[in-house]
Amino acid sequence: MKFSKQQKSLSQPVIDLLSHMSKLVDKGLTPQEAVEWMIEVEPDWRCGRGYPFSTGGLKQARIRLERRIEMMSLANKGTTTFINNKPKK
């Protein structure tokens, strides 16, 4: 029997960063602009545990936000199901 790839879990600091950046994207920024905002405007931002963001965390959050925006735009066009992150009509 073949097993599917395990999903990678995110650390709590990355989850907090993703949540914060998601709010920035909801305000109208692109994921890349949200990364630049975090670096330039909020360099002292800390997660709930007190850790600063890392470049790896910024990259993971940007990728996930880009995927979320892509899925939301496809959902607005009528796609209702996603299997392995690929749209199915």
PDB file with SEQRES, HELIX, SHEET and CRYST1 records, atoms N, CA, C and O in Angstrom:
SEQRES   1 A   89  MET LYS PHE SER LYS GLN GLN LYS SER LEU SER GLN PRO          
SEQRES   2 A   89  VAL ILE ASP LEU LEU SER HIS MET SER LYS LEU VAL ASP          
SEQRES   3 A   89  LYS GLY LEU THR PRO GLN GLU ALA VAL GLU TRP MET ILE          
SEQRES   4 A   89  GLU VAL GLU PRO ASP TRP ARG CYS GLY ARG GLY TYR PRO          
SEQRES   5 A   89  PHE SER THR GLY GLY LEU LYS GLN ALA ARG ILE ARG LEU          
SEQRES   6 A   89  GLU ARG ARG ILE GLU MET MET SER LEU ALA ASN LYS GLY          
SEQRES   7 A   89  THR THR THR PHE ILE ASN ASN LYS PRO LYS LYS                  
HELIX    1 AA1 GLN A   12  ASP A   26  1                                  15    
HELIX    2 AA2 PRO A   31  GLU A   40  1                                  10    
HELIX    3 AA3 THR A   55  ASN A   76  1                                  22    
SHEET    1 AA1 2 THR A  81  ILE A  83  0                                        
SHEET    2 AA1 2 LYS A  86  LYS A  88 -1                                        
CRYST1    1.000    1.000    1.000  90.00  90.00  90.00 P 1           1          
ATOM      1  N   MET A   1       0.844  -1.170   0.000  1.00  0.00           N  
ATOM      2  CA  MET A   1       0.000   0.000   0.000  1.00  0.00           C  
ATOM      3  C   MET A   1       0.891   1.235   0.000  1.00  0.00           C  
ATOM      4  O   MET A   1       1.864   1.312   0.749  1.00  0.00           O  
ATOM      5  N   LYS A   2       0.550   2.188  -0.840  1.00  0.00           N  
ATOM      6  CA  LYS A   2       1.308   3.430  -0.891  1.00  0.00           C  
ATOM      7  C   LYS A   2       0.646   4.463   0.005  1.00  0.00           C  
ATOM      8  O   LYS A   2      -0.578   4.566   0.083  1.00  0.00           O  
ATOM      9  N   PHE A   3       1.489   5.214   0.668  1.00  0.00           N  
ATOM     10  CA  PHE A   3       0.984   6.277   1.512  1.00  0.00           C  
ATOM     11  C   PHE A   3       1.267   7.610   0.846  1.00  0.00           C  
ATOM     12  O   PHE A   3       2.298   7.798   0.199  1.00  0.00           O  
ATOM     13  N   SER A   4       0.342   8.516   1.016  1.00  0.00           N  
ATOM     14  CA  SER A   4       0.563   9.849   0.451  1.00  0.00           C  
ATOM     15  C   SER A   4       1.613  10.579   1.288  1.00  0.00           C  
ATOM     16  O   SER A   4       1.900  10.203   2.424  1.00  0.00           O  
ATOM     17  N   LYS A   5       2.164  11.606   0.709  1.00  0.00           N  
ATOM     18  CA  LYS A   5       3.155  12.393   1.435  1.00  0.00           C  
ATOM     19  C   LYS A   5       2.509  13.015   2.659  1.00  0.00           C  
ATOM     20  O   LYS A   5       1.375  13.493   2.604  1.00  0.00           O  
ATOM     21  N   GLN A   6       3.232  13.004   3.751  1.00  0.00           N  
ATOM     22  CA  GLN A   6       2.704  13.640   4.947  1.00  0.00           C  
ATOM     23  C   GLN A   6       2.714  15.142   4.755  1.00  0.00           C  
ATOM     24  O   GLN A   6       3.637  15.712   4.173  1.00  0.00           O  
ATOM     25  N   GLN A   7       1.670  15.764   5.255  1.00  0.00           N  
ATOM     26  CA  GLN A   7       1.644  17.216   5.190  1.00  0.00           C  
ATOM     27  C   GLN A   7       2.648  17.764   6.188  1.00  0.00           C  
ATOM     28  O   GLN A   7       2.792  17.248   7.297  1.00  0.00           O  
ATOM     29  N   LYS A   8       3.331  18.802   5.781  1.00  0.00           N  
ATOM     30  CA  LYS A   8       4.287  19.433   6.677  1.00  0.00           C  
ATOM     31  C   LYS A   8       3.534  20.360   7.607  1.00  0.00           C  
ATOM     32  O   LYS A   8       2.726  21.180   7.172  1.00  0.00           O  
ATOM     33  N   SER A   9       3.807  20.221   8.878  1.00  0.00           N  
ATOM     34  CA  SER A   9       3.143  21.111   9.819  1.00  0.00           C  
ATOM     35  C   SER A   9       3.997  22.362  10.005  1.00  0.00           C  
ATOM     36  O   SER A   9       5.216  22.333   9.831  1.00  0.00           O  
ATOM     37  N   LEU A  10       3.348  23.436  10.354  1.00  0.00           N  
ATOM     38  CA  LEU A  10       4.037  24.702  10.567  1.00  0.00           C  
ATOM     39  C   LEU A  10       4.246  24.913  12.058  1.00  0.00           C  
ATOM     40  O   LEU A  10       3.438  24.477  12.879  1.00  0.00           O  
ATOM     41  N   SER A  11       5.322  25.575  12.391  1.00  0.00           N  
ATOM     42  CA  SER A  11       5.559  25.915  13.790  1.00  0.00           C  
ATOM     43  C   SER A  11       4.621  27.039  14.204  1.00  0.00           C  
ATOM     44  O   SER A  11       4.093  27.758  13.356  1.00  0.00           O  
ATOM     45  N   GLN A  12       4.417  27.188  15.494  1.00  0.00           N  
ATOM     46  CA  GLN A  12       3.503  28.229  15.977  1.00  0.00           C  
ATOM     47  C   GLN A  12       3.944  29.634  15.551  1.00  0.00           C  
ATOM     48  O   GLN A  12       3.091  30.435  15.170  1.00  0.00           O  
ATOM     49  N   PRO A  13       5.245  29.965  15.599  1.00  0.00           N  
ATOM     50  CA  PRO A  13       5.635  31.293  15.112  1.00  0.00           C  
ATOM     51  C   PRO A  13       5.280  31.534  13.639  1.00  0.00           C  
ATOM     52  O   PRO A  13       4.891  32.643  13.273  1.00  0.00           O  
ATOM     53  N   VAL A  14       5.411  30.514  12.802  1.00  0.00           N  
ATOM     54  CA  VAL A  14       5.074  30.665  11.382  1.00  0.00           C  
ATOM     55  C   VAL A  14       3.561  30.796  11.216  1.00  0.00           C  
ATOM     56  O   VAL A  14       3.096  31.549  10.361  1.00  0.00           O  
ATOM     57  N   ILE A  15       2.794  30.072  12.024  1.00  0.00           N  
ATOM     58  CA  ILE A  15       1.337  30.193  11.965  1.00  0.00           C  
ATOM     59  C   ILE A  15       0.918  31.608  12.346  1.00  0.00           C  
ATOM     60  O   ILE A  15       0.053  32.195  11.697  1.00  0.00           O  
ATOM     61  N   ASP A  16       1.528  32.159  13.399  1.00  0.00           N  
ATOM     62  CA  ASP A  16       1.226  33.532  13.804  1.00  0.00           C  
ATOM     63  C   ASP A  16       1.597  34.522  12.706  1.00  0.00           C  
ATOM     64  O   ASP A  16       0.852  35.463  12.430  1.00  0.00           O  
ATOM     65  N   LEU A  17       2.758  34.305  12.079  1.00  0.00           N  
ATOM     66  CA  LEU A  17       3.202  35.181  10.991  1.00  0.00           C  
ATOM     67  C   LEU A  17       2.248  35.091   9.808  1.00  0.00           C  
ATOM     68  O   LEU A  17       1.902  36.111   9.211  1.00  0.00           O  
ATOM     69  N   LEU A  18       1.822  33.883   9.468  1.00  0.00           N  
ATOM     70  CA  LEU A  18       0.882  33.685   8.371  1.00  0.00           C  
ATOM     71  C   LEU A  18      -0.435  34.402   8.657  1.00  0.00           C  
ATOM     72  O   LEU A  18      -1.016  35.023   7.767  1.00  0.00           O  
ATOM     73  N   SER A  19      -0.892  34.316   9.880  1.00  0.00           N  
ATOM     74  CA  SER A  19      -2.130  34.999  10.264  1.00  0.00           C  
ATOM     75  C   SER A  19      -1.981  36.515  10.137  1.00  0.00           C  
ATOM     76  O   SER A  19      -2.869  37.193   9.621  1.00  0.00           O  
ATOM     77  N   HIS A  20      -0.863  37.032  10.607  1.00  0.00           N  
ATOM     78  CA  HIS A  20      -0.632  38.477  10.531  1.00  0.00           C  
ATOM     79  C   HIS A  20      -0.527  38.947   9.084  1.00  0.00           C  
ATOM     80  O   HIS A  20      -1.116  39.962   8.711  1.00  0.00           O  
ATOM     81  N   MET A  21       0.224  38.207   8.273  1.00  0.00           N  
ATOM     82  CA  MET A  21       0.384  38.579   6.863  1.00  0.00           C  
ATOM     83  C   MET A  21      -0.930  38.412   6.106  1.00  0.00           C  
ATOM     84  O   MET A  21      -1.199  39.164   5.169  1.00  0.00           O  
ATOM     85  N   SER A  22      -1.746  37.442   6.494  1.00  0.00           N  
ATOM     86  CA  SER A  22      -3.036  37.245   5.856  1.00  0.00           C  
ATOM     87  C   SER A  22      -3.925  38.466   6.066  1.00  0.00           C  
ATOM     88  O   SER A  22      -4.670  38.854   5.166  1.00  0.00           O  
ATOM     89  N   LYS A  23      -3.851  39.069   7.244  1.00  0.00           N  
ATOM     90  CA  LYS A  23      -4.615  40.284   7.508  1.00  0.00           C  
ATOM     91  C   LYS A  23      -4.124  41.432   6.625  1.00  0.00           C  
ATOM     92  O   LYS A  23      -4.923  42.247   6.162  1.00  0.00           O  
ATOM     93  N   LEU A  24      -2.804  41.497   6.392  1.00  0.00           N  
ATOM     94  CA  LEU A  24      -2.265  42.525   5.500  1.00  0.00           C  
ATOM     95  C   LEU A  24      -2.761  42.324   4.074  1.00  0.00           C  
ATOM     96  O   LEU A  24      -3.110  43.284   3.387  1.00  0.00           O  
ATOM     97  N   VAL A  25      -2.791  41.065   3.634  1.00  0.00           N  
ATOM     98  CA  VAL A  25      -3.268  40.756   2.281  1.00  0.00           C  
ATOM     99  C   VAL A  25      -4.751  41.083   2.166  1.00  0.00           C  
ATOM    100  O   VAL A  25      -5.199  41.564   1.125  1.00  0.00           O  
ATOM    101  N   ASP A  26      -5.518  40.827   3.225  1.00  0.00           N  
ATOM    102  CA  ASP A  26      -6.939  41.158   3.202  1.00  0.00           C  
ATOM    103  C   ASP A  26      -7.166  42.663   3.090  1.00  0.00           C  
ATOM    104  O   ASP A  26      -8.206  43.102   2.599  1.00  0.00           O  
ATOM    105  N   LYS A  27      -6.184  43.457   3.549  1.00  0.00           N  
ATOM    106  CA  LYS A  27      -6.294  44.913   3.443  1.00  0.00           C  
ATOM    107  C   LYS A  27      -5.936  45.419   2.048  1.00  0.00           C  
ATOM    108  O   LYS A  27      -6.100  46.604   1.760  1.00  0.00           O  
ATOM    109  N   GLY A  28      -5.443  44.523   1.172  1.00  0.00           N  
ATOM    110  CA  GLY A  28      -5.184  44.934  -0.201  1.00  0.00           C  
ATOM    111  C   GLY A  28      -3.760  44.752  -0.683  1.00  0.00           C  
ATOM    112  O   GLY A  28      -3.481  45.011  -1.854  1.00  0.00           O  
ATOM    113  N   LEU A  29      -2.851  44.319   0.169  1.00  0.00           N  
ATOM    114  CA  LEU A  29      -1.474  44.098  -0.274  1.00  0.00           C  
ATOM    115  C   LEU A  29      -1.359  42.759  -0.978  1.00  0.00           C  
ATOM    116  O   LEU A  29      -2.149  41.851  -0.720  1.00  0.00           O  
ATOM    117  N   THR A  30      -0.375  42.627  -1.872  1.00  0.00           N  
ATOM    118  CA  THR A  30      -0.059  41.323  -2.449  1.00  0.00           C  
ATOM    119  C   THR A  30       0.816  40.577  -1.458  1.00  0.00           C  
ATOM    120  O   THR A  30       1.370  41.202  -0.554  1.00  0.00           O  
ATOM    121  N   PRO A  31       0.963  39.256  -1.591  1.00  0.00           N  
ATOM    122  CA  PRO A  31       1.843  38.525  -0.673  1.00  0.00           C  
ATOM    123  C   PRO A  31       3.275  39.066  -0.660  1.00  0.00           C  
ATOM    124  O   PRO A  31       3.898  39.133   0.400  1.00  0.00           O  
ATOM    125  N   GLN A  32       3.802  39.452  -1.822  1.00  0.00           N  
ATOM    126  CA  GLN A  32       5.160  39.995  -1.869  1.00  0.00           C  
ATOM    127  C   GLN A  32       5.234  41.340  -1.156  1.00  0.00           C  
ATOM    128  O   GLN A  32       6.204  41.621  -0.452  1.00  0.00           O  
ATOM    129  N   GLU A  33       4.204  42.175  -1.341  1.00  0.00           N  
ATOM    130  CA  GLU A  33       4.165  43.453  -0.635  1.00  0.00           C  
ATOM    131  C   GLU A  33       4.041  43.249   0.866  1.00  0.00           C  
ATOM    132  O   GLU A  33       4.577  44.034   1.648  1.00  0.00           O  
ATOM    133  N   ALA A  34       3.332  42.190   1.277  1.00  0.00           N  
ATOM    134  CA  ALA A  34       3.205  41.884   2.706  1.00  0.00           C  
ATOM    135  C   ALA A  34       4.567  41.500   3.291  1.00  0.00           C  
ATOM    136  O   ALA A  34       4.884  41.872   4.421  1.00  0.00           O  
ATOM    137  N   VAL A  35       5.370  40.757   2.526  1.00  0.00           N  
ATOM    138  CA  VAL A  35       6.725  40.401   2.974  1.00  0.00           C  
ATOM    139  C   VAL A  35       7.561  41.674   3.128  1.00  0.00           C  
ATOM    140  O   VAL A  35       8.245  41.862   4.134  1.00  0.00           O  
ATOM    141  N   GLU A  36       7.497  42.539   2.120  1.00  0.00           N  
ATOM    142  CA  GLU A  36       8.254  43.793   2.186  1.00  0.00           C  
ATOM    143  C   GLU A  36       7.778  44.651   3.359  1.00  0.00           C  
ATOM    144  O   GLU A  36       8.589  45.294   4.026  1.00  0.00           O  
ATOM    145  N   TRP A  37       6.470  44.663   3.612  1.00  0.00           N  
ATOM    146  CA  TRP A  37       5.915  45.421   4.740  1.00  0.00           C  
ATOM    147  C   TRP A  37       6.497  44.899   6.055  1.00  0.00           C  
ATOM    148  O   TRP A  37       6.893  45.680   6.920  1.00  0.00           O  
ATOM    149  N   MET A  38       6.544  43.585   6.195  1.00  0.00           N  
ATOM    150  CA  MET A  38       7.060  43.001   7.438  1.00  0.00           C  
ATOM    151  C   MET A  38       8.531  43.359   7.633  1.00  0.00           C  
ATOM    152  O   MET A  38       8.958  43.645   8.752  1.00  0.00           O  
ATOM    153  N   ILE A  39       9.300  43.344   6.557  1.00  0.00           N  
ATOM    154  CA  ILE A  39      10.734  43.623   6.659  1.00  0.00           C  
ATOM    155  C   ILE A  39      10.992  45.101   6.930  1.00  0.00           C  
ATOM    156  O   ILE A  39      11.832  45.442   7.762  1.00  0.00           O  
ATOM    157  N   GLU A  40      10.268  45.986   6.228  1.00  0.00           N  
ATOM    158  CA  GLU A  40      10.553  47.422   6.315  1.00  0.00           C  
ATOM    159  C   GLU A  40       9.796  48.137   7.429  1.00  0.00           C  
ATOM    160  O   GLU A  40      10.375  48.956   8.143  1.00  0.00           O  
ATOM    161  N   VAL A  41       8.511  47.837   7.583  1.00  0.00           N  
ATOM    162  CA  VAL A  41       7.675  48.595   8.508  1.00  0.00           C  
ATOM    163  C   VAL A  41       7.603  47.943   9.889  1.00  0.00           C  
ATOM    164  O   VAL A  41       7.592  48.641  10.903  1.00  0.00           O  
ATOM    165  N   GLU A  42       7.553  46.615   9.934  1.00  0.00           N  
ATOM    166  CA  GLU A  42       7.416  45.919  11.214  1.00  0.00           C  
ATOM    167  C   GLU A  42       8.579  44.950  11.462  1.00  0.00           C  
ATOM    168  O   GLU A  42       8.337  43.761  11.669  1.00  0.00           O  
ATOM    169  N   PRO A  43       9.822  45.418  11.449  1.00  0.00           N  
ATOM    170  CA  PRO A  43      10.940  44.483  11.644  1.00  0.00           C  
ATOM    171  C   PRO A  43      11.021  43.931  13.066  1.00  0.00           C  
ATOM    172  O   PRO A  43      11.674  42.913  13.295  1.00  0.00           O  
ATOM    173  N   ASP A  44      10.365  44.590  14.024  1.00  0.00           N  
ATOM    174  CA  ASP A  44      10.409  44.133  15.414  1.00  0.00           C  
ATOM    175  C   ASP A  44       9.208  43.285  15.791  1.00  0.00           C  
ATOM    176  O   ASP A  44       8.992  43.021  16.974  1.00  0.00           O  
ATOM    177  N   TRP A  45       8.413  42.849  14.803  1.00  0.00           N  
ATOM    178  CA  TRP A  45       7.229  42.036  15.081  1.00  0.00           C  
ATOM    179  C   TRP A  45       7.637  40.737  15.771  1.00  0.00           C  
ATOM    180  O   TRP A  45       8.659  40.143  15.428  1.00  0.00           O  
ATOM    181  N   ARG A  46       6.854  40.305  16.724  1.00  0.00           N  
ATOM    182  CA  ARG A  46       7.100  39.055  17.443  1.00  0.00           C  
ATOM    183  C   ARG A  46       5.832  38.206  17.426  1.00  0.00           C  
ATOM    184  O   ARG A  46       4.721  38.736  17.426  1.00  0.00           O  
ATOM    185  N   CYS A  47       6.006  36.896  17.412  1.00  0.00           N  
ATOM    186  CA  CYS A  47       4.855  35.994  17.461  1.00  0.00           C  
ATOM    187  C   CYS A  47       4.343  35.914  18.898  1.00  0.00           C  
ATOM    188  O   CYS A  47       4.877  36.579  19.786  1.00  0.00           O  
ATOM    189  N   GLY A  48       3.328  35.114  19.124  1.00  0.00           N  
ATOM    190  CA  GLY A  48       2.747  34.974  20.447  1.00  0.00           C  
ATOM    191  C   GLY A  48       3.722  34.436  21.479  1.00  0.00           C  
ATOM    192  O   GLY A  48       3.555  34.686  22.673  1.00  0.00           O  
ATOM    193  N   ARG A  49       4.728  33.707  21.046  1.00  0.00           N  
ATOM    194  CA  ARG A  49       5.738  33.153  21.961  1.00  0.00           C  
ATOM    195  C   ARG A  49       6.928  34.089  22.147  1.00  0.00           C  
ATOM    196  O   ARG A  49       7.828  33.801  22.936  1.00  0.00           O  
ATOM    197  N   GLY A  50       6.938  35.188  21.436  1.00  0.00           N  
ATOM    198  CA  GLY A  50       8.011  36.156  21.585  1.00  0.00           C  
ATOM    199  C   GLY A  50       9.157  36.006  20.607  1.00  0.00           C  
ATOM    200  O   GLY A  50      10.176  36.684  20.741  1.00  0.00           O  
ATOM    201  N   TYR A  51       9.008  35.118  19.611  1.00  0.00           N  
ATOM    202  CA  TYR A  51      10.074  34.921  18.625  1.00  0.00           C  
ATOM    203  C   TYR A  51       9.917  35.906  17.467  1.00  0.00           C  
ATOM    204  O   TYR A  51       8.793  36.189  17.054  1.00  0.00           O  
ATOM    205  N   PRO A  52      11.022  36.432  16.937  1.00  0.00           N  
ATOM    206  CA  PRO A  52      10.930  37.277  15.736  1.00  0.00           C  
ATOM    207  C   PRO A  52      10.685  36.400  14.509  1.00  0.00           C  
ATOM    208  O   PRO A  52      10.925  35.194  14.554  1.00  0.00           O  
ATOM    209  N   PHE A  53      10.210  36.996  13.415  1.00  0.00           N  
ATOM    210  CA  PHE A  53      10.009  36.207  12.201  1.00  0.00           C  
ATOM    211  C   PHE A  53      11.355  35.882  11.568  1.00  0.00           C  
ATOM    212  O   PHE A  53      12.338  36.599  11.754  1.00  0.00           O  
ATOM    213  N   SER A  54      11.378  34.787  10.817  1.00  0.00           N  
ATOM    214  CA  SER A  54      12.597  34.381  10.115  1.00  0.00           C  
ATOM    215  C   SER A  54      12.361  34.525   8.610  1.00  0.00           C  
ATOM    216  O   SER A  54      11.221  34.642   8.161  1.00  0.00           O  
ATOM    217  N   THR A  55      13.439  34.515   7.845  1.00  0.00           N  
ATOM    218  CA  THR A  55      13.286  34.612   6.391  1.00  0.00           C  
ATOM    219  C   THR A  55      12.581  33.367   5.858  1.00  0.00           C  
ATOM    220  O   THR A  55      11.803  33.455   4.908  1.00  0.00           O  
ATOM    221  N   GLY A  56      12.849  32.209   6.462  1.00  0.00           N  
ATOM    222  CA  GLY A  56      12.166  30.983   6.053  1.00  0.00           C  
ATOM    223  C   GLY A  56      10.681  31.055   6.340  1.00  0.00           C  
ATOM    224  O   GLY A  56       9.865  30.594   5.542  1.00  0.00           O  
ATOM    225  N   GLY A  57      10.326  31.636   7.481  1.00  0.00           N  
ATOM    226  CA  GLY A  57       8.918  31.803   7.824  1.00  0.00           C  
ATOM    227  C   GLY A  57       8.216  32.748   6.869  1.00  0.00           C  
ATOM    228  O   GLY A  57       7.074  32.509   6.476  1.00  0.00           O  
ATOM    229  N   LEU A  58       8.906  33.831   6.492  1.00  0.00           N  
ATOM    230  CA  LEU A  58       8.338  34.773   5.516  1.00  0.00           C  
ATOM    231  C   LEU A  58       8.095  34.081   4.180  1.00  0.00           C  
ATOM    232  O   LEU A  58       7.070  34.303   3.535  1.00  0.00           O  
ATOM    233  N   LYS A  59       9.048  33.238   3.766  1.00  0.00           N  
ATOM    234  CA  LYS A  59       8.923  32.543   2.492  1.00  0.00           C  
ATOM    235  C   LYS A  59       7.746  31.571   2.526  1.00  0.00           C  
ATOM    236  O   LYS A  59       6.953  31.521   1.586  1.00  0.00           O  
ATOM    237  N   GLN A  60       7.629  30.788   3.627  1.00  0.00           N  
ATOM    238  CA  GLN A  60       6.520  29.848   3.751  1.00  0.00           C  
ATOM    239  C   GLN A  60       5.179  30.574   3.747  1.00  0.00           C  
ATOM    240  O   GLN A  60       4.239  30.146   3.077  1.00  0.00           O  
ATOM    241  N   ALA A  61       5.092  31.661   4.488  1.00  0.00           N  
ATOM    242  CA  ALA A  61       3.848  32.419   4.563  1.00  0.00           C  
ATOM    243  C   ALA A  61       3.489  33.006   3.198  1.00  0.00           C  
ATOM    244  O   ALA A  61       2.324  32.971   2.803  1.00  0.00           O  
ATOM    245  N   ARG A  62       4.465  33.542   2.478  1.00  0.00           N  
ATOM    246  CA  ARG A  62       4.211  34.109   1.151  1.00  0.00           C  
ATOM    247  C   ARG A  62       3.688  33.041   0.198  1.00  0.00           C  
ATOM    248  O   ARG A  62       2.732  33.280  -0.540  1.00  0.00           O  
ATOM    249  N   ILE A  63       4.308  31.863   0.212  1.00  0.00           N  
ATOM    250  CA  ILE A  63       3.884  30.783  -0.685  1.00  0.00           C  
ATOM    251  C   ILE A  63       2.457  30.356  -0.364  1.00  0.00           C  
ATOM    252  O   ILE A  63       1.645  30.160  -1.268  1.00  0.00           O  
ATOM    253  N   ARG A  64       2.155  30.212   0.921  1.00  0.00           N  
ATOM    254  CA  ARG A  64       0.807  29.795   1.308  1.00  0.00           C  
ATOM    255  C   ARG A  64      -0.234  30.853   0.982  1.00  0.00           C  
ATOM    256  O   ARG A  64      -1.356  30.526   0.594  1.00  0.00           O  
ATOM    257  N   LEU A  65       0.134  32.123   1.140  1.00  0.00           N  
ATOM    258  CA  LEU A  65      -0.800  33.196   0.790  1.00  0.00           C  
ATOM    259  C   LEU A  65      -1.053  33.239  -0.708  1.00  0.00           C  
ATOM    260  O   LEU A  65      -2.185  33.453  -1.140  1.00  0.00           O  
ATOM    261  N   GLU A  66      -0.004  33.036  -1.509  1.00  0.00           N  
ATOM    262  CA  GLU A  66      -0.181  33.009  -2.963  1.00  0.00           C  
ATOM    263  C   GLU A  66      -1.106  31.866  -3.365  1.00  0.00           C  
ATOM    264  O   GLU A  66      -1.971  32.033  -4.225  1.00  0.00           O  
ATOM    265  N   ARG A  67      -0.922  30.708  -2.741  1.00  0.00           N  
ATOM    266  CA  ARG A  67      -1.778  29.558  -3.035  1.00  0.00           C  
ATOM    267  C   ARG A  67      -3.223  29.840  -2.619  1.00  0.00           C  
ATOM    268  O   ARG A  67      -4.159  29.478  -3.332  1.00  0.00           O  
ATOM    269  N   ARG A  68      -3.403  30.487  -1.462  1.00  0.00           N  
ATOM    270  CA  ARG A  68      -4.751  30.814  -0.991  1.00  0.00           C  
ATOM    271  C   ARG A  68      -5.452  31.763  -1.954  1.00  0.00           C  
ATOM    272  O   ARG A  68      -6.628  31.579  -2.269  1.00  0.00           O  
ATOM    273  N   ILE A  69      -4.723  32.788  -2.426  1.00  0.00           N  
ATOM    274  CA  ILE A  69      -5.312  33.752  -3.364  1.00  0.00           C  
ATOM    275  C   ILE A  69      -5.684  33.063  -4.668  1.00  0.00           C  
ATOM    276  O   ILE A  69      -6.741  33.332  -5.239  1.00  0.00           O  
ATOM    277  N   GLU A  70      -4.814  32.171  -5.140  1.00  0.00           N  
ATOM    278  CA  GLU A  70      -5.102  31.440  -6.377  1.00  0.00           C  
ATOM    279  C   GLU A  70      -6.351  30.578  -6.213  1.00  0.00           C  
ATOM    280  O   GLU A  70      -7.208  30.543  -7.096  1.00  0.00           O  
ATOM    281  N   MET A  71      -6.450  29.883  -5.081  1.00  0.00           N  
ATOM    282  CA  MET A  71      -7.613  29.025  -4.849  1.00  0.00           C  
ATOM    283  C   MET A  71      -8.891  29.846  -4.703  1.00  0.00           C  
ATOM    284  O   MET A  71      -9.947  29.434  -5.183  1.00  0.00           O  
ATOM    285  N   MET A  72      -8.807  30.998  -4.048  1.00  0.00           N  
ATOM    286  CA  MET A  72      -9.989  31.836  -3.891  1.00  0.00           C  
ATOM    287  C   MET A  72     -10.450  32.386  -5.233  1.00  0.00           C  
ATOM    288  O   MET A  72     -11.652  32.470  -5.484  1.00  0.00           O  
ATOM    289  N   SER A  73      -9.513  32.761  -6.099  1.00  0.00           N  
ATOM    290  CA  SER A  73      -9.909  33.276  -7.409  1.00  0.00           C  
ATOM    291  C   SER A  73     -10.547  32.173  -8.253  1.00  0.00           C  
ATOM    292  O   SER A  73     -11.506  32.422  -8.985  1.00  0.00           O  
ATOM    293  N   LEU A  74     -10.011  30.949  -8.150  1.00  0.00           N  
ATOM    294  CA  LEU A  74     -10.624  29.833  -8.877  1.00  0.00           C  
ATOM    295  C   LEU A  74     -11.998  29.500  -8.309  1.00  0.00           C  
ATOM    296  O   LEU A  74     -12.916  29.160  -9.056  1.00  0.00           O  
ATOM    297  N   ALA A  75     -12.141  29.598  -6.993  1.00  0.00           N  
ATOM    298  CA  ALA A  75     -13.441  29.330  -6.369  1.00  0.00           C  
ATOM    299  C   ALA A  75     -14.468  30.361  -6.815  1.00  0.00           C  
ATOM    300  O   ALA A  75     -15.641  30.032  -6.990  1.00  0.00           O  
ATOM    301  N   ASN A  76     -14.038  31.607  -7.001  1.00  0.00           N  
ATOM    302  CA  ASN A  76     -14.952  32.649  -7.481  1.00  0.00           C  
ATOM    303  C   ASN A  76     -15.376  32.405  -8.925  1.00  0.00           C  
ATOM    304  O   ASN A  76     -16.418  32.890  -9.367  1.00  0.00           O  
ATOM    305  N   LYS A  77     -14.556  31.645  -9.659  1.00  0.00           N  
ATOM    306  CA  LYS A  77     -14.877  31.355 -11.060  1.00  0.00           C  
ATOM    307  C   LYS A  77     -15.708  30.087 -11.201  1.00  0.00           C  
ATOM    308  O   LYS A  77     -16.043  29.693 -12.318  1.00  0.00           O  
ATOM    309  N   GLY A  78     -16.046  29.439 -10.083  1.00  0.00           N  
ATOM    310  CA  GLY A  78     -16.931  28.279 -10.166  1.00  0.00           C  
ATOM    311  C   GLY A  78     -16.317  26.960  -9.740  1.00  0.00           C  
ATOM    312  O   GLY A  78     -17.035  25.965  -9.651  1.00  0.00           O  
ATOM    313  N   THR A  79     -15.024  26.909  -9.474  1.00  0.00           N  
ATOM    314  CA  THR A  79     -14.405  25.679  -9.025  1.00  0.00           C  
ATOM    315  C   THR A  79     -14.782  25.463  -7.566  1.00  0.00           C  
ATOM    316  O   THR A  79     -14.624  26.357  -6.736  1.00  0.00           O  
ATOM    317  N   THR A  80     -15.279  24.274  -7.263  1.00  0.00           N  
ATOM    318  CA  THR A  80     -15.725  24.022  -5.894  1.00  0.00           C  
ATOM    319  C   THR A  80     -14.895  22.977  -5.173  1.00  0.00           C  
ATOM    320  O   THR A  80     -14.988  22.859  -3.952  1.00  0.00           O  
ATOM    321  N   THR A  81     -14.088  22.218  -5.895  1.00  0.00           N  
ATOM    322  CA  THR A  81     -13.325  21.140  -5.280  1.00  0.00           C  
ATOM    323  C   THR A  81     -11.851  21.256  -5.642  1.00  0.00           C  
ATOM    324  O   THR A  81     -11.492  21.530  -6.787  1.00  0.00           O  
ATOM    325  N   PHE A  82     -11.013  21.041  -4.645  1.00  0.00           N  
ATOM    326  CA  PHE A  82      -9.571  21.005  -4.865  1.00  0.00           C  
ATOM    327  C   PHE A  82      -9.062  19.667  -4.368  1.00  0.00           C  
ATOM    328  O   PHE A  82      -9.269  19.310  -3.209  1.00  0.00           O  
ATOM    329  N   ILE A  83      -8.397  18.927  -5.242  1.00  0.00           N  
ATOM    330  CA  ILE A  83      -7.807  17.646  -4.871  1.00  0.00           C  
ATOM    331  C   ILE A  83      -6.310  17.772  -5.062  1.00  0.00           C  
ATOM    332  O   ILE A  83      -5.842  18.054  -6.165  1.00  0.00           O  
ATOM    333  N   ASN A  84      -5.549  17.561  -3.986  1.00  0.00           N  
ATOM    334  CA  ASN A  84      -4.089  17.730  -3.991  1.00  0.00           C  
ATOM    335  C   ASN A  84      -3.695  19.102  -4.524  1.00  0.00           C  
ATOM    336  O   ASN A  84      -2.770  19.229  -5.327  1.00  0.00           O  
ATOM    337  N   ASN A  85      -4.411  20.123  -4.065  1.00  0.00           N  
ATOM    338  CA  ASN A  85      -4.168  21.520  -4.429  1.00  0.00           C  
ATOM    339  C   ASN A  85      -4.361  21.797  -5.915  1.00  0.00           C  
ATOM    340  O   ASN A  85      -3.846  22.790  -6.429  1.00  0.00           O  
ATOM    341  N   LYS A  86      -5.093  20.936  -6.608  1.00  0.00           N  
ATOM    342  CA  LYS A  86      -5.386  21.169  -8.017  1.00  0.00           C  
ATOM    343  C   LYS A  86      -6.891  21.288  -8.176  1.00  0.00           C  
ATOM    344  O   LYS A  86      -7.635  20.475  -7.628  1.00  0.00           O  
ATOM    345  N   PRO A  87      -7.350  22.284  -8.916  1.00  0.00           N  
ATOM    346  CA  PRO A  87      -8.796  22.495  -9.032  1.00  0.00           C  
ATOM    347  C   PRO A  87      -9.485  21.412  -9.859  1.00  0.00           C  
ATOM    348  O   PRO A  87      -8.956  20.961 -10.875  1.00  0.00           O  
ATOM    349  N   LYS A  88     -10.666  21.004  -9.411  1.00  0.00           N  
ATOM    350  CA  LYS A  88     -11.512  20.059 -10.152  1.00  0.00           C  
ATOM    351  C   LYS A  88     -12.896  20.679 -10.232  1.00  0.00           C  
ATOM    352  O   LYS A  88     -13.421  21.172  -9.234  1.00  0.00           O  
ATOM    353  N   LYS A  89     -13.480  20.655 -11.406  1.00  0.00           N  
ATOM    354  CA  LYS A  89     -14.828  21.231 -11.580  1.00  0.00           C  
ATOM    355  C   LYS A  89     -15.876  20.256 -11.123  1.00  0.00           C  
ATOM    356  O   LYS A  89     -17.068  20.555 -11.189  1.00  0.00           O  
TER     357      LYS A  89                                                      
END                                                                             
